[in-house]
Amino acid sequence: MSANIVILYYAAIFTIGSLLVASLSLFKRAAIRQSVAFYASLAVLALSLAFTLLNLSLYLISGSKASYTNLFHEDPLAYFFALTVQIVSLLVVLSSRSYMWGDRNLAVYFSLLLFSTLGMVLLSFAADLLMIIVAWELMGIPTYVLAGLRKDNPFSNEASLKYFLLGAFASGILLYAISLTYGLTGTTNLTAVLQVLQASAAQLDPLTLLALALFIAGFGLKMSVVPFHMWIPDAYEGAPTTISTFISAGTKKAGFVVAIRVFVVALPFLSTNWTTAFAILALATMTLGNVAALTQRSVTRMLAYSSIAQAGYILIGFAVATEPAKTLALIGVLFHAFNHAIMQSSAFLAAAAVDRTLGRVSLDSFASLWRRMPITSFSLAVTLLALAGIPPLNGFWSKLVLFTAAIQGDMAWLALAGVLNSALSLGYYAWVIKRMYIDEPIGSMVQGKIEEPHVISAVLLAATAIIIAVGIYPSIIYDLAKAAVLALR
């Protein structure tokens, strides 16, 4: 199928769906408005997911050829990330049925979620630097609004403002990098950029290295890479927890697919420069993220720093994305990106269930949680163990692939750093589990069983099932990631 037809399908279904959902805000009857907006959003995501799975299956079963245009690459890599971000969006929309229900801006909330999802899908297919910027902004601008949706909450306002300012800063950096690249090559198409720069690789201009550094900084802000991570903890804590889920598990992953397109596809001959930079950033990111998480008293802030550390693990794959470890490294990037999207969704949505039920997410509020919210406690415990890389859960296998690639790529020290950081992370993950299953409630906290949000509980069980299933049968996702890497152009 032509890449343009694929993009037209996604654009049509998401745009029409988003506008339809937004128009529902004009309805006066709140119950009808919210229900129709919810089910319409589910229908849009169901159609797009079915289309993604169908096309991905055609590639895997019939060996269909990838389609390339000046603006888009339609290949298994694009479908892999499109599938990942759409699953995250579906989990968030479903959970919003419990967490956000009753909000007067719910129709607008769902509409912005769909627009941002369209931006992420377009980023997965983008093969032109200008199209990357357009999709990047389509993904980012709705999330700035969503982070500050609770206009009466000063923490939500602060989260939105910080996220907007640093997001705009990242976009400016990327635009500067793109302008330099265009000035050097006369094109913004990634394949053409590769051809032009390869022809003059022996006489690399310092501007080329400056553009490389700007790309790393611009993508680093979206991927929460140290030292571009400053906005993450406040934004995740202040935003509605479902939006924190969406940003950490969805938009961050879209940033990684763009990084693959730019560095691995367009700038491979500069690998000596960007692999070294990514190795240093990986070490700093996973270490700072884990150390900072150890000191947090809020579970959402702890998960925010945990997501920073997980980005560091993924960067290990970029650090060794050259021969002889290139294929395994990129498989590890895709594998862990998918696994982390599911794990992060599950962890943040568990926090959302606690917030919705108890009204707080401090570490003390999780004391003896298993007695009050057994489903949420079980799902969160499994998720935290998976994030720590405990076998046989899914996080173990993707970390194993990344660490093996590091050894194969002559960066055994980076693999050792990853193992040590995983051990360090178990400290704060186990601390939360201890609070839930061993510690007694403090003060006047309710000790009896509480009715858990039914929809979020169902979503948590589904996410937990994926975590366990992929852990027992890792080839399910590993083979998809391998097919995406082998078809990469």
Residue pairs with C-beta under 8 A, 6 or more apart in sequence:
1 55
1 64
1 67
1 74
2 67
2 69
2 74
3 67
3 68
3 69
3 71
3 72
3 73
3 74
3 125
4 69
4 72
6 55
6 67
6 72
6 74
6 125
7 71
7 72
7 122
7 125
9 51
10 48
10 51
10 82
10 118
10 121
10 122
11 118
11 122
13 44
13 47
13 48
13 51
14 44
14 48
14 114
14 115
14 117
14 118
14 121
15 115
15 118
17 40
17 41
17 43
17 44
17 114
18 44
18 111
18 112
18 114
18 115
18 118
19 111
20 40
21 37
21 40
21 41
21 44
21 107
21 110
21 111
21 114
22 107
22 108
22 111
23 107
24 33
24 36
24 37
24 40
24 107
25 33
25 105
25 107
25 108
27 33
27 36
27 107
30 102
30 104
33 106
33 107
34 101
34 102
34 106
34 107
37 106
37 107
37 110
37 111
38 93
38 96
38 97
38 106
38 110
40 110
41 93
41 110
41 113
41 114
42 90
42 93
42 94
44 114
45 86
45 89
45 90
45 93
45 114
45 117
46 90
48 86
48 117
48 121
49 83
49 86
49 87
49 90
52 79
52 82
52 83
52 86
53 83
55 74
55 79
56 76
56 79
56 80
56 83
56 480
58 64
59 66
59 75
59 76
59 79
59 483
59 487
60 76
60 480
60 483
66 73
66 74
66 75
66 76
66 487
66 489
67 73
67 74
67 75
68 74
68 127
68 191
68 489
69 127
70 127
70 128
70 189
71 126
71 127
71 128
71 131
72 78
72 125
72 126
72 127
72 128
72 131
73 125
73 126
73 127
73 261
73 489
74 125
75 484
75 487
75 488
75 489
76 480
76 483
76 484
76 487
77 124
77 257
77 260
77 334
77 484
77 485
77 487
77 488
78 124
78 125
78 257
79 124
79 484
80 124
80 334
80 338
80 480
80 481
80 484
81 120
81 123
81 124
81 253
81 254
81 256
81 257
81 334
81 337
82 120
82 121
82 124
82 125
84 253
84 337
84 338
84 341
85 117
85 120
85 121
85 124
85 250
85 251
85 253
85 254
85 341
86 117
86 121
87 341
87 342
88 245
88 246
88 249
88 250
88 253
88 341
88 345
89 113
89 114
89 117
89 120
89 246
89 250
91 245
91 345
91 349
91 459
91 462
91 463
92 113
92 242
92 243
92 245
92 246
92 250
92 345
92 349
93 110
93 113
94 455
94 458
94 459
95 242
95 245
95 349
95 352
95 455
95 456
95 459
96 106
96 109
96 110
96 113
96 242
97 455
98 353
98 356
98 453
98 454
98 455
98 456
99 240
99 241
99 242
99 352
99 353
99 355
99 356
99 453
99 456
100 106
100 109
100 240
100 242
103 109
103 149
105 149
109 146
109 149
112 142
112 143
112 145
112 146
113 142
113 146
113 246
115 138
115 142
116 138
116 139
116 140
116 142
116 143
116 146
116 246
116 250
116 251
117 250
118 138
119 135
119 136
119 137
119 138
119 139
119 140
119 142
119 254
120 135
120 139
120 250
120 251
120 253
120 254
122 131
122 134
122 135
122 138
122 139
123 132
123 135
123 136
123 139
123 254
123 257
123 258
124 254
124 257
126 132
126 135
126 258
126 261
127 189
127 190
127 191
127 261
128 188
128 189
128 190
129 178
129 181
129 182
129 188
129 189
129 190
129 193
129 262
130 178
130 188
132 174
132 178
132 258
132 261
132 262
133 171
133 174
133 175
133 178
136 171
136 174
136 222
136 258
137 171
139 251
139 254
140 167
140 171
140 222
140 251
143 163
143 167
143 243
143 246
143 247
143 251
144 160
144 163
144 164
144 167
145 160
146 239
146 240
146 243
146 246
147 156
147 159
147 160
147 163
147 235
147 238
147 239
147 240
147 243
147 247
148 156
148 157
148 159
148 160
148 161
148 239
149 156
149 239
149 240
149 243
150 156
150 240
151 157
153 238
155 237
155 238
156 238
156 239
156 240
157 238
158 234
158 238
159 234
159 235
159 236
159 237
159 238
159 239
160 235
160 238
160 239
162 230
162 231
162 234
162 235
163 231
163 235
163 239
163 247
165 231
166 221
166 228
166 230
166 231
167 221
167 222
167 231
169 221
170 217
170 218
170 219
170 221
170 222
170 228
171 218
173 214
173 217
173 218
173 221
174 214
174 215
174 218
174 219
176 214
177 211
177 214
177 215
177 218
178 188
180 207
180 208
180 210
180 211
180 214
181 188
181 193
181 211
182 188
183 207
184 196
184 197
184 205
184 207
184 208
184 211
185 192
185 193
185 196
185 197
186 196
187 193
187 196
190 261
190 262
190 265
190 266
191 265
191 266
191 489
193 266
193 267
194 265
194 266
194 267
194 268
194 269
197 208
197 266
197 267
197 269
198 269
201 269
204 270
208 270
209 270
209 273
212 267
212 270
212 273
212 274
213 277
215 262
215 263
215 267
216 274
216 277
216 278
216 281
217 228
219 225
219 255
219 258
219 259
219 262
220 228
220 281
221 228
221 231
222 251
222 252
222 254
222 255
223 252
223 255
223 256
223 259
223 311
223 314
224 232
224 252
224 285
224 307
224 308
224 311
225 281
225 285
225 308
225 311
225 312
225 315
226 281
226 284
226 285
226 288
226 289
226 308
226 312
227 284
229 285
229 288
229 289
229 308
232 304
232 305
232 307
232 308
233 292
233 301
233 304
233 305
235 244
235 247
235 304
236 244
236 247
236 248
236 300
236 301
236 303
236 304
236 307
236 348
237 244
237 298
237 300
237 301
237 304
239 247
241 300
241 348
241 349
241 351
241 352
241 355
241 361
242 348
242 349
242 352
244 300
244 303
244 304
244 348
245 344
245 345
245 348
245 349
245 352
248 303
248 304
248 307
248 344
248 348
249 340
249 341
249 342
249 344
249 345
249 348
250 341
252 307
252 311
253 337
253 340
253 341
256 314
256 333
256 337
259 318
260 330
260 333
260 488
263 270
263 271
263 274
263 318
263 321
264 321
264 326
264 330
264 488
265 488
265 489
267 274
268 322
271 321
271 322
274 318
275 318
275 319
275 320
275 321
275 322
276 319
278 315
278 318
278 319
279 316
279 319
279 320
279 411
279 414
281 312
281 315
282 312
282 313
282 315
282 316
282 318
282 319
282 414
282 417
283 312
283 414
283 417
284 312
285 308
285 309
285 311
285 312
285 315
286 309
286 310
286 311
286 312
286 313
286 315
286 417
286 418
286 421
287 309
287 312
287 417
287 421
288 308
288 309
289 305
289 306
289 307
289 308
289 309
289 310
289 311
289 312
290 305
290 306
290 309
290 421
290 424
290 425
290 428
291 424
292 305
292 308
293 302
293 305
293 306
293 309
293 425
293 428
294 424
294 427
294 428
296 302
296 305
296 363
296 428
297 362
297 363
297 364
298 361
298 362
298 363
299 351
299 354
299 361
299 362
299 363
299 366
299 432
300 348
300 351
300 361
302 363
302 428
302 432
303 344
303 347
303 348
303 351
306 347
306 387
306 425
306 428
306 429
307 340
307 344
309 421
309 425
310 336
310 340
310 344
310 387
312 421
313 336
313 399
313 402
313 418
313 421
313 422
314 333
314 336
314 337
314 340
314 402
316 329
316 332
316 402
316 403
316 405
316 406
316 411
316 414
316 415
316 418
317 329
317 330
317 332
317 333
317 336
317 402
317 405
318 329
318 333
319 329
319 406
319 409
319 411
319 414
320 326
320 329
320 405
320 406
320 408
320 409
320 410
320 411
320 414
321 329
321 330
321 333
322 409
324 408
324 409
325 405
325 406
325 408
325 409
327 482
327 485
327 486
328 401
328 404
328 405
328 408
329 402
329 405
329 406
329 409
330 481
330 485
330 488
331 401
331 405
331 478
331 481
331 482
331 485
332 398
332 401
332 402
332 404
332 405
333 402
334 480
334 481
334 484
334 485
335 397
335 398
335 401
335 474
335 477
335 478
335 481
336 395
336 398
336 399
336 401
336 402
338 398
338 477
338 481
339 386
339 394
339 395
339 397
339 398
339 467
339 470
339 477
340 387
340 395
340 398
342 394
342 463
342 466
342 467
342 470
343 383
343 386
343 387
343 394
343 395
343 463
343 467
344 387
345 463
346 379
346 380
346 382
346 383
346 460
346 463
346 464
346 467
347 380
347 383
347 384
347 387
349 456
349 459
349 460
349 463
350 376
350 379
350 380
350 383
350 460
351 361
351 380
352 456
353 373
353 376
353 452
353 453
353 456
353 457
353 460
354 360
354 361
354 365
354 366
354 369
354 373
354 376
355 361
356 453
356 456
357 373
357 450
357 451
357 452
357 453
358 365
358 446
358 450
363 431
363 432
363 435
364 435
364 442
364 445
365 445
366 432
366 435
366 436
367 435
367 436
367 439
367 440
367 441
367 442
367 445
368 435
368 436
368 437
368 439
368 440
368 441
368 447
369 376
369 377
369 435
369 436
370 377
370 378
370 436
370 437
371 447
371 448
371 449
372 446
372 447
372 448
372 449
372 450
373 449
373 450
373 452
374 449
375 452
375 457
375 460
375 461
376 452
376 456
376 457
376 460
377 436
377 437
378 464
379 460
379 461
379 463
379 464
380 432
380 433
380 436
380 460
381 433
381 436
381 437
382 393
382 464
382 467
382 468
383 463
383 464
383 467
384 429
384 430
384 432
384 433
385 393
385 429
385 433
386 393
386 394
386 395
386 396
386 467
386 471
387 395
387 425
387 429
388 395
388 422
388 425
388 426
388 429
388 430
389 395
389 396
389 399
389 422
389 425
390 396
390 426
391 397
391 471
392 471
392 472
393 467
393 468
393 471
394 466
394 467
394 468
394 470
394 471
394 474
394 477
395 467
395 471
396 471
397 470
397 471
397 474
397 478
398 474
399 418
399 422
401 478
402 415
402 418
403 415
403 418
403 419
404 415
406 412
406 414
406 415
406 418
407 415
441 447
469 476
470 476
470 477
